Amino acid sequence: METVRRILVHLSKENAAPHCARFVQSITGHFVGSVEDQATVSCSLEDNRFILCDHLCDGGLPLKVIILRASFCPIKYLSDAEAVSLPPETLSRGVDVGVALLLQSANQKLLLTRRASSLRIFPNVWVPPGGHVELDEKEETGLKLSPGEISSQLLGMWESVYPPMLSLGMPKRHHIVTYILLKSSQPHFHLQNYLKPDPAEVSACAWVDADLVRVVVSAVDGEKDSVQIPADLPQRVNVTEVSQDGELRDSWLPVSIFCNRAPDHGEDIERVSTGTKYALELWLKTLS
């Protein structure tokens, strides 16, 4: 969703002054080169700039955070000729910042939302709630969470590009998504009662547990091996469908939908996004 105020990524390396990242610049590659897909950085928010550094940023958090990109990240493989051929309005965008909230209930279930089919970016794809975040409200879901009933933890960052592969078209959007884990003191069935998703943003919601998540993250995007769904895992997932007028109704989806991989050609399909799979892996580590 569009934010009220755009915050752009700025980069600082070897104590150089921060500069605004170019749209066609790989953020991960800036710190580790063209081959590696993972970097460790520190971050800070200063004067409406999201600054990533290879050292401790001024005013930054006293910790390091991992930033990851897909092995097939389009920016990684974009040639100079392809880069200059992008529309001027795209080249001038810079790299935006997104926030995705992994809301964990007291009984260790996690909320995922399916993006509305009308959205221009990643329609029908399952992700954590994200976008413009107020201090006490998650705008897409309508949930109001008081500071006294939640704790938060920064999990990691993901370099997200749309379309997700060059075989699907030239890049149109470039984000750094920050994943934050919110632990609620309420069970999921209590939180469910307060869900009021925005139908312009969300077409369905689902509370998933660790057993399902382990299968989802085993469906690694870019690989071709078959996904093994355990026989003792329920073959359907309970979801809450959101009608265009905002009404909610219970429904079911096969587990296989959540195990779909990102296609490298043709139309996208309903699936869990690649960045979300990365965030879910990080979530599983917090449980152990």
Buried (B, 14 or more C-beta within 10 A) or exposed (E): BEEEEEBBBBBBBEEEEBEEBBBBBBBBBBBBEEEEBEBEBBBBBEEEBBBBBBEEBEEBEEEBBBBBBBEBBBBBEBEEEBBEEBEEEBBEBBBBBBBBBBBBBBEEBBBBBBBBEEBEEBBBBBBBBBBBBEEEEBBBBBBEBEEEEBEEBBBBBBBBBBBBBBEBEBBBBBBBBBBBBBBBEBBBEEBBEEBBBBBBBBBBBBBBBBEBBBBBBBBBBEEEEEBEBEEEEEEEBEBBBBEEEEEBEEEEBEBBBBBBBBBEEEEBEBBBBBBBBBBBBBBBEEEE
